[in-house]
Amino acid sequence: MAEPSLQPPHVGGYIIEEFTAGDSYRWRYRRYTPSDAARAQLVCIHGIQSHGGWYEGSCRWLCERGFAVSFLDRRGAGLNAQSRGDAPGFRRLLDDLAEFVRTVRQTPPTPVFLMAISWGGKLATALQRRHPGLIDGLVLLCPGFFYAVRPSRKQRHAILWARLTAPGRLFPIPLNSPDLFTATPRWQEFIAADPLGLREATARLLFESVRLDGYLRFVPRFVQVPVLLLLAEKDRIIRNEPTRRFVESFASMDKQIIEYAGAHHTLEFEPEPQRWLEDLGHWLVAHGAK
């Protein structure tokens, strides 16, 4: 797999496009369009710190195999400098996602799948409760339902106080050691030097993340689409066993769980990423991709 690069529009197999949300926020995303008619539409969302530039390799792999890929950068993250590290609330983030997916639905009728990574997995799953019926399948890569890393108690108290008194105050995201994401040295260097990675978030966004956790407790019965869960055995960011149990509680009768031996949190940065990509490709075809 080719190494991701932070490149301008029309370079590296994608173009950068803009989407205007219902509250007029304009956020940018990467679109990969196959040369022939798309086998399916794949909408992707990233984690709390990352952005679409981390996943260019897998997006190109999917596009070369006929999938149309839209990798969204969350408002305030990645390509989106306005209100960096912030969001009005988790429901607004869910609405951003729903508004975009509806536009994808307006294209010729092909299946629409949602792929979410790490913290983005919370949004993708919660979407099934707030905006049901928008997608044909859900792919979760090491989703952040149960974190093994979180702010200290002192930091949590400070975040709560700032949420009441100065919600725009920035706090470090407790994932700033690249070796939490990958054991591969060149990818650790990539993360450390990444100018678009989000290393701080506002008290408001961090508080909304906790509120989203509460919202997720009531979500499992709303998840009725096919689900593919991919886990990394050596994950140091999320806890695999409670994640597995949570996904198994989803109402959907079609759930597949794969755990990769020896793998770390960011499957994109594994020495052999084709393992999970091939599994993903087979699952997409089995669930309606042409």
C-alpha positions in Angstrom: 0.0 0.0 0.0 1.3 3.4 -0.9 2.0 5.8 2.0 -0.7 8.5 2.6 0.2 12.0 1.7 -1.4 15.3 2.6 -1.9 16.6 -0.9 -3.8 19.3 -2.7 -7.0 18.6 -4.7 -6.9 16.3 -7.8 -3.7 14.6 -6.6 -3.4 11.1 -5.3 -6.6 9.7 -6.8 -9.1 12.0 -5.1 -10.6 15.5 -5.3 -11.4 17.7 -2.3 -15.0 18.9 -2.2 -17.1 21.0 0.1 -20.4 20.2 1.8 -22.6 22.8 3.5 -24.3 21.6 6.7 -27.8 22.6 7.8 -26.3 25.2 10.1 -24.2 26.7 7.2 -20.9 25.2 8.4 -18.9 24.3 5.3 -16.7 21.3 5.7 -14.4 19.5 3.2 -13.9 15.9 2.3 -12.1 13.6 -0.1 -14.0 12.0 -2.9 -12.6 9.0 -4.8 -14.5 8.1 -8.0 -14.0 4.9 -9.9 -13.6 4.9 -13.7 -16.7 2.9 -14.2 -20.2 2.9 -12.6 -19.8 2.5 -8.8 -20.4 -1.0 -7.3 -21.5 0.8 -4.1 -21.1 4.1 -2.2 -18.8 4.0 0.8 -19.0 6.9 3.2 -16.1 6.9 5.8 -15.6 8.8 9.0 -12.4 9.0 11.1 -11.5 9.1 14.8 -11.0 11.9 17.3 -7.5 12.7 16.2 -7.1 11.5 12.7 -8.6 12.6 9.4 -9.1 11.3 5.8 -5.4 11.8 5.0 -4.5 8.8 7.2 -6.6 6.5 5.0 -5.7 7.4 1.4 -4.2 4.0 0.8 -7.3 2.0 1.6 -9.5 4.5 -0.2 -7.5 4.1 -3.3 -7.6 0.3 -3.0 -11.4 0.4 -2.7 -11.7 2.9 -5.6 -9.6 0.8 -7.8 -12.0 -2.1 -7.2 -15.0 -0.1 -8.2 -16.2 1.5 -5.0 -17.1 5.2 -4.8 -15.5 6.5 -1.6 -16.3 9.7 0.3 -14.0 10.2 3.3 -15.5 13.0 5.4 -13.3 15.2 7.7 -15.3 16.0 10.8 -16.1 19.7 11.3 -13.2 21.3 13.2 -10.8 18.5 12.2 -8.4 17.6 9.3 -9.1 19.8 6.3 -11.6 22.0 8.3 -9.8 24.7 10.2 -12.9 26.7 11.3 -13.7 26.1 15.0 -10.8 23.6 15.1 -11.2 21.0 17.8 -14.8 22.0 18.5 -18.4 21.0 17.7 -21.7 22.5 18.8 -22.9 19.0 20.0 -22.9 15.4 19.2 -26.4 15.6 17.6 -25.1 18.3 15.2 -22.3 15.8 14.2 -24.9 13.2 13.6 -26.9 15.6 11.5 -23.8 16.5 9.4 -23.4 12.8 8.6 -27.1 12.2 7.9 -27.3 15.3 5.6 -24.4 14.1 3.6 -25.6 10.5 3.3 -28.9 11.7 2.0 -27.1 13.4 -0.9 -25.3 10.2 -1.7 -28.7 8.4 -1.8 -29.7 10.8 -4.6 -27.2 9.2 -7.0 -28.1 6.1 -9.1 -29.5 3.4 -6.8 -26.4 1.5 -5.5 -25.9 0.3 -1.9 -24.7 2.8 0.6 -22.3 1.6 3.4 -21.0 3.6 6.3 -17.4 2.8 7.5 -16.3 4.3 10.8 -13.0 4.2 12.5 -12.3 4.5 16.3 -14.2 7.5 17.8 -16.1 7.8 14.5 -17.7 4.4 15.3 -19.7 6.1 18.1 -21.2 8.6 15.6 -21.9 5.9 12.9 -23.7 3.7 15.4 -25.6 6.5 17.1 -26.8 7.6 13.6 -28.9 4.4 13.5 -31.0 5.8 16.3 -31.2 9.5 15.3 -31.5 8.9 11.5 -32.5 5.3 10.9 -32.8 3.8 7.4 -30.1 5.8 5.7 -27.6 3.0 5.0 -27.4 -0.6 3.9 -24.6 -1.7 6.1 -22.2 -0.6 8.8 -18.5 -1.3 9.0 -16.7 -0.5 12.3 -12.9 -0.5 12.6 -11.7 -0.6 16.2 -14.7 1.6 17.2 -14.3 3.8 20.3 -17.2 2.6 22.5 -14.9 1.6 25.4 -11.6 3.4 25.6 -8.5 2.1 27.4 -7.0 5.6 27.4 -8.8 8.6 28.8 -8.0 11.9 30.7 -7.0 11.7 34.3 -9.6 12.4 37.0 -8.0 15.9 37.5 -8.3 16.6 33.8 -11.9 15.3 33.7 -12.8 17.7 36.5 -11.1 20.6 34.7 -12.9 19.7 31.5 -16.3 19.7 33.3 -15.6 23.1 34.9 -14.4 24.6 31.6 -17.6 23.2 29.9 -19.6 25.4 32.3 -17.3 28.5 32.3 -15.2 28.4 29.1 -16.5 25.8 26.7 -14.0 26.8 24.0 -11.0 26.1 26.2 -8.7 23.5 24.6 -7.4 20.4 26.3 -4.9 17.8 25.1 -6.5 14.7 23.5 -4.9 11.8 25.5 -3.8 9.9 22.4 -0.7 11.9 21.5 1.8 9.0 21.6 2.0 7.6 18.0 2.8 4.1 19.3 -0.7 3.9 20.6 -1.9 3.7 17.0 0.7 1.6 15.4 3.9 -0.3 16.0 5.3 0.5 12.5 8.1 3.1 12.8 7.4 4.9 9.5 3.7 5.4 10.4 4.7 6.6 13.9 6.8 9.2 12.2 3.9 10.1 9.9 1.6 10.6 12.8 4.1 12.6 14.8 4.7 15.0 11.8 1.1 15.2 10.6 0.1 18.9 10.4 -3.6 18.1 10.2 -3.9 15.7 13.1 -6.0 17.0 16.0 -4.1 17.1 19.2 -6.4 19.3 21.3 -10.2 19.5 21.6 -12.5 21.9 23.4 -14.1 21.2 26.7 -17.4 21.3 24.7 -16.4 18.6 22.3 -14.9 16.4 25.0 -18.0 16.8 27.2 -20.2 16.0 24.1 -18.2 12.8 23.6 -19.3 11.7 27.1 -22.9 12.6 26.4 -22.7 10.6 23.2 -21.6 7.6 25.4 -24.8 7.9 27.3 -26.9 8.2 24.1 -25.2 5.0 22.8 -26.6 2.9 25.7 -30.0 3.1 24.1 -28.8 2.5 20.5 -28.4 -1.3 20.1 -32.1 -2.0 19.3 -31.9 0.5 16.5 -29.0 -1.1 14.7 -30.8 -3.3 12.2 -28.5 -3.2 9.2 -25.7 -5.8 8.6 -22.6 -5.0 10.7 -18.9 -5.9 10.1 -16.7 -5.3 13.2 -12.9 -5.4 12.7 -10.7 -5.5 15.8 -7.0 -5.5 16.4 -5.6 -8.0 19.0 -2.9 -5.6 20.3 -5.2 -2.5 20.5 -4.1 -0.2 23.3 -6.7 2.5 22.6 -10.0 0.6 22.9 -11.0 -2.4 24.9 -11.9 -5.3 22.6 -14.0 -7.6 24.8 -16.7 -5.0 25.9 -16.7 -3.7 22.3 -17.4 -7.2 21.0 -20.2 -7.7 23.6 -21.8 -4.4 22.7 -21.9 -5.1 19.0 -23.2 -8.6 19.7 -26.2 -6.8 21.5 -27.2 -5.0 18.3 -30.7 -5.9 17.0 -29.3 -6.9 13.5 -29.2 -10.6 12.9 -26.4 -10.2 10.4 -23.2 -9.4 12.4 -19.6 -10.6 11.6 -16.7 -10.0 13.9 -13.0 -10.4 12.8 -10.0 -9.9 15.1 -6.6 -9.6 13.6 -3.8 -11.4 15.5 -0.9 -9.1 16.3 -2.5 -6.0 14.9 -2.6 -2.6 16.5 -5.3 0.1 16.6 -5.0 1.7 13.2 -5.4 -1.2 10.7 -4.4 1.1 7.9 -0.9 1.2 9.3 -0.4 -2.5 9.6 2.5 -4.1 7.6 -0.1 -6.2 5.7 -3.2 -4.0 5.4 -4.5 -6.1 2.5 -5.7 -8.6 5.1 -8.5 -6.4 6.4 -9.1 -4.8 3.0 -9.8 -8.1 1.4 -12.1 -9.1 4.2 -13.9 -5.8 3.8 -14.2 -6.2 0.0 -15.7 -9.7 0.3 -18.2 -8.5 2.9 -19.3 -5.5 0.8 -19.9 -7.8 -2.2 -21.8 -10.3 -0.1 -24.0 -7.5 1.2 -25.1 -6.0 -2.1 -22.2 -4.4 -3.8 -22.4 -5.2 -7.5 
